[in-house]
Amino acid sequence: MVVTGGDFAAGTEAVDALWADGATRMLHSPRIASRNTDGSGATFATAIAARLAAGDAPAAVLWAKGFVGRAIGDAAEWRLGSGAGPIDQFGWSSLTLR
């Protein structure tokens, strides 16, 4: 079970709690200043499910947390409309257009 802490406004870290195998582990990552977080929860859950399906049970949650953190950071400077925007799941921000 994972309880995410990304929505808490205080602090410089996004801390999630992972309970597995009878123990609790706190997962820390830097808090990323971005209004573009729409879809981050669904992406997190889907990334975990995909890694579990691939047989990556021990590292699935850690991988998903890193994936979503990168996606939020990559979209931090996007200005799409007036509300919360999407995260960059596909890495579009790092593409070089020719």
C-alpha positions in Angstrom: 0.0 0.0 0.0 1.2 3.5 -0.8 0.1 6.7 0.7 1.3 9.7 -1.3 2.2 13.0 0.2 2.7 15.1 -2.8 -0.4 17.3 -2.1 0.9 18.5 1.2 1.9 22.1 0.7 4.6 22.4 3.4 8.2 21.4 3.1 10.8 20.9 0.4 10.2 17.2 -0.1 7.4 15.0 -1.4 7.3 12.1 1.0 5.3 8.9 0.3 4.7 6.1 2.8 5.1 2.5 1.4 3.9 -0.4 3.5 5.0 -3.8 2.2 6.2 -7.1 3.7 5.1 -5.9 7.2 7.2 -2.8 7.2 6.8 0.9 6.4 9.3 2.7 4.3 9.3 6.5 3.7 10.1 7.5 0.1 11.6 11.0 -0.2 12.1 13.1 -3.3 12.5 16.8 -3.9 9.2 18.8 -4.1 8.9 20.3 -7.6 7.2 23.7 -7.9 4.7 23.2 -10.8 1.1 23.9 -11.4 1.2 21.1 -14.0 0.3 18.0 -11.9 -2.9 16.9 -13.6 -2.8 13.2 -14.2 0.1 12.6 -11.7 -1.9 10.2 -9.5 -3.3 8.1 -12.4 0.2 8.0 -14.0 1.7 6.9 -10.6 -0.8 4.1 -10.2 -0.5 3.0 -13.9 3.3 3.0 -13.7 3.2 0.8 -10.6 0.8 -1.6 -12.2 2.9 -1.8 -15.4 6.1 -2.5 -13.4 4.3 -5.1 -11.3 3.0 -6.8 -14.4 6.6 -6.9 -15.8 7.7 -8.7 -12.6 9.5 -5.8 -11.0 7.7 -6.0 -7.6 10.6 -4.9 -5.4 11.3 -1.7 -7.3 7.9 -0.9 -8.9 6.9 1.9 -6.5 10.4 3.5 -6.5 10.5 3.5 -10.3 7.0 5.0 -10.5 7.9 7.7 -8.1 10.9 8.7 -10.1 9.0 8.5 -13.4 6.2 10.8 -12.1 8.7 13.2 -10.6 10.5 13.5 -13.9 7.2 14.0 -15.7 6.2 16.8 -13.3 9.6 18.5 -13.5 9.7 18.3 -17.3 6.3 20.1 -17.5 6.9 22.7 -14.8 7.4 25.5 -17.3 4.5 24.7 -19.6 1.7 27.3 -19.7 -1.4 25.7 -21.1 -4.6 27.5 -20.3 -5.3 29.0 -16.9 -5.5 26.0 -14.6 -3.5 22.9 -13.7 -1.9 21.4 -16.8 -0.7 17.9 -17.6 2.5 16.3 -16.7 5.0 15.3 -19.4 4.7 11.4 -19.3 6.2 11.1 -22.8 9.3 13.2 -22.3 8.3 15.8 -24.9 10.1 18.6 -23.1 13.4 16.9 -23.7 12.8 16.4 -27.5 14.9 18.4 -29.9 12.9 19.5 -32.9 14.7 20.0 -36.2 
